[in-house]
């Protein structure tokens, strides 16, 4: 008797579950709930594993001492740093989005010449190819982007701040989770590479006695991991 009752209860639960799933499918409750298209805004907390590569060709002339020297220096700096990003985009369908993103971060350096801070400003255009999963609120995606990167080095060695400009390329993967029709949580990982134009930096730290100048070449590679949210209007 108990076995029959347990089987009956089990069958009732299975039937109830099937009915619930059927109703959910009928009313679209198991479909992605985010709007199919529209303007959206978002914000993200970003963590960067950033490697900055530096190469400089320098000239140092001391008129008082009558010396003239030339040389070069190379170095790599790798750090994990926090950052931020804000975005404004347009969702064309469940499969395609375009986004303008602005982001920033600060990197502190220290070597034999002293300490220095680098402020990064990045403006990017990003294309997202969404891959909707049937009856799931989670949407994986692929992202590809091009952008402009500026880095300003304050308190540069010998005291002269410098600003360098470059172009960047981004590629990555991520996923968003719709928690409401207008709101989605977003997590992504991207690889970014950037090349900065050469800059001529001169420092008259021995005013009237000589000069130091340097032609600098820099590049950077970074892995970006971010977590944020977007609201579609």
matplotlib code that plots the C-alpha trace (Angstrom):
import matplotlib.pyplot as plt

x = [0.0, 2.8, 4.6, 1.5, 1.0, 4.6, 4.3, 1.1, 2.6, 5.7, 3.5, 1.5, 4.7, 5.9, 2.6, 2.5, 6.1, 5.2, 2.1, 4.3, 6.9, 4.1, 2.6, 6.0, 6.7, 3.2, 3.7, 7.4, 8.6, 11.6, 12.6, 15.3, 13.5, 15.6, 14.1, 15.0, 16.2, 16.8, 19.3, 21.1, 23.6, 26.0, 28.7, 31.5, 34.2, 37.3, 40.4, 43.4, 46.5, 48.6, 52.1, 53.7, 56.8, 59.2, 62.1, 64.0, 66.9, 68.5, 71.1, 72.8, 75.1, 76.7, 78.3, 80.0, 81.7, 82.2, 80.6, 78.3, 76.6, 74.1, 72.4, 69.2, 67.0, 64.4, 62.0, 58.7, 56.3, 53.5, 50.9, 47.3, 45.3, 41.6, 39.7, 36.2, 34.2, 30.9, 29.1, 26.3, 25.1, 22.3, 20.9, 19.7, 18.4, 18.9, 22.1, 23.8, 24.9, 27.2, 28.6, 30.8, 32.8, 34.9, 37.3, 40.2, 42.8, 46.0, 49.3, 52.1, 55.7, 59.0, 62.5, 66.1, 65.0, 62.2, 58.4, 55.9, 52.1, 50.5, 46.9, 45.2, 42.1, 40.5, 37.7, 36.5, 33.9, 32.8, 30.7, 28.9, 27.7, 25.2, 24.4, 20.9, 20.3, 16.7, 14.6, 17.5, 18.0, 21.8, 23.4, 27.0, 28.7, 31.8, 33.1, 35.5, 36.6, 38.9, 39.8, 41.9, 44.2, 45.9, 48.4, 49.8, 52.8, 52.9, 56.1, 58.2, 61.8, 63.6, 60.3, 58.7, 55.2, 54.6, 51.4, 51.3, 48.5, 47.8, 45.3, 44.0, 42.5, 40.2, 38.8, 37.0, 34.2, 31.5, 27.9, 25.0, 22.1, 18.7, 17.2, 14.3, 13.1, 15.2, 18.2, 21.0, 24.1, 27.2, 30.6, 33.4, 37.1, 38.9, 42.5, 43.7, 46.8, 47.8, 50.7, 51.7, 53.2, 56.8, 57.4, 60.4, 60.9, 63.4, 64.4, 66.5, 67.2, 70.6, 69.4, 72.2, 74.6, 73.2, 70.2, 68.8, 66.4, 64.8, 62.8, 60.4, 58.5, 55.8, 53.3, 51.0, 49.1, 46.4, 43.8, 40.6, 38.1, 34.9, 31.6, 28.8, 25.2, 23.3, 19.9, 18.0, 15.5]
y = [0.0, 2.4, 1.6, 2.3, 5.7, 6.7, 5.8, 7.8, 10.8, 10.5, 10.4, 13.4, 15.3, 14.4, 15.4, 18.7, 19.4, 18.7, 21.0, 23.7, 23.5, 23.5, 26.6, 28.3, 27.5, 28.8, 32.1, 32.4, 32.3, 30.1, 32.3, 35.0, 37.8, 40.8, 43.0, 42.1, 45.5, 49.0, 51.5, 50.3, 51.7, 49.7, 49.9, 47.4, 46.8, 45.8, 43.9, 44.1, 41.9, 44.5, 44.2, 47.4, 47.1, 50.1, 50.8, 54.1, 55.5, 58.4, 61.1, 62.8, 65.8, 67.8, 70.9, 71.8, 68.4, 68.1, 64.7, 63.2, 59.8, 57.8, 54.6, 52.6, 51.0, 48.3, 47.1, 45.2, 45.9, 43.5, 44.4, 43.5, 46.7, 47.6, 49.8, 50.8, 51.0, 52.7, 51.9, 53.0, 50.7, 49.6, 46.0, 45.3, 41.8, 38.8, 38.2, 41.5, 44.5, 47.5, 49.4, 52.5, 52.0, 54.3, 52.9, 53.9, 52.5, 53.6, 51.7, 52.5, 51.8, 51.8, 51.1, 52.4, 55.9, 56.2, 55.9, 56.9, 56.7, 55.9, 56.8, 54.9, 56.2, 53.9, 54.7, 51.7, 50.5, 47.0, 44.5, 41.7, 38.5, 37.0, 33.3, 32.8, 29.5, 28.2, 28.4, 29.9, 33.4, 33.1, 34.3, 33.6, 36.0, 36.8, 40.4, 42.2, 45.8, 48.6, 51.6, 54.5, 54.3, 57.2, 56.9, 59.7, 59.2, 61.6, 62.2, 60.7, 60.0, 63.4, 65.1, 65.6, 64.1, 62.5, 61.5, 58.8, 57.8, 54.5, 52.1, 48.9, 45.7, 43.6, 40.1, 38.1, 35.9, 36.5, 35.8, 37.8, 36.7, 38.4, 39.0, 41.2, 42.4, 45.6, 44.3, 41.9, 40.9, 40.7, 38.9, 38.8, 38.2, 40.0, 40.2, 43.6, 44.7, 48.3, 50.0, 53.6, 56.1, 57.1, 60.2, 62.5, 63.5, 66.2, 67.3, 70.3, 69.2, 70.8, 74.2, 76.0, 73.0, 70.3, 68.2, 64.7, 63.6, 60.2, 58.7, 56.2, 53.3, 51.5, 48.8, 46.9, 43.7, 43.1, 40.5, 42.2, 40.4, 42.4, 42.1, 44.6, 45.2, 46.8, 48.4, 48.4, 51.2]
z = [0.0, 0.9, -2.3, -4.3, -2.5, -3.1, -6.8, -7.0, -5.3, -7.6, -10.7, -9.5, -9.0, -12.5, -14.0, -12.1, -13.3, -16.9, -16.6, -15.0, -17.8, -20.4, -18.9, -18.7, -22.4, -23.4, -21.7, -22.6, -19.0, -20.0, -22.9, -22.6, -20.8, -22.0, -24.7, -28.2, -29.2, -27.9, -26.4, -23.3, -20.8, -18.6, -16.0, -15.1, -12.5, -14.4, -13.2, -15.6, -15.8, -17.7, -19.2, -20.4, -22.6, -22.8, -25.1, -25.1, -27.1, -25.1, -25.4, -22.4, -22.9, -20.1, -21.5, -18.3, -18.0, -21.7, -21.8, -24.5, -24.0, -25.9, -25.1, -24.9, -22.2, -22.3, -19.7, -19.0, -16.1, -15.3, -12.7, -11.6, -11.3, -10.9, -13.3, -14.3, -17.5, -18.6, -21.8, -24.1, -26.8, -29.1, -29.3, -32.8, -32.1, -29.8, -31.8, -32.4, -30.3, -30.8, -27.9, -27.1, -24.0, -21.9, -19.3, -17.1, -14.7, -12.9, -12.8, -10.3, -11.2, -9.3, -10.4, -9.9, -11.1, -8.6, -8.6, -11.3, -11.9, -15.3, -15.9, -18.7, -20.6, -23.2, -25.7, -27.7, -30.2, -29.4, -31.5, -29.6, -31.3, -28.8, -28.9, -27.3, -25.5, -26.0, -22.9, -20.9, -19.5, -20.0, -23.2, -24.1, -26.6, -28.5, -28.5, -30.8, -30.5, -31.8, -29.8, -28.8, -25.8, -24.0, -21.1, -19.1, -17.0, -14.1, -12.1, -14.9, -14.2, -14.2, -13.5, -16.9, -17.4, -20.7, -22.7, -25.3, -27.7, -29.5, -31.0, -29.4, -30.5, -28.2, -28.5, -25.8, -24.5, -22.0, -20.9, -19.7, -17.4, -17.7, -14.4, -15.8, -19.1, -18.8, -16.7, -17.3, -15.3, -17.5, -17.0, -19.6, -20.2, -23.0, -24.3, -25.4, -27.2, -27.9, -29.7, -28.8, -31.2, -30.5, -28.4, -28.2, -24.6, -23.6, -20.1, -19.4, -15.8, -16.1, -17.4, -19.2, -18.6, -20.8, -21.7, -21.7, -24.4, -25.2, -28.0, -26.4, -27.9, -25.8, -26.2, -23.8, -23.6, -21.0, -19.9, -18.7, -16.5, -15.7, -13.9, -14.4, -15.4, -18.3, -18.5, -21.8, -22.3]

ax = plt.figure().add_subplot(projection="3d")
ax.plot(x, y, z, "-o")
ax.set_aspect("equal")
plt.show()
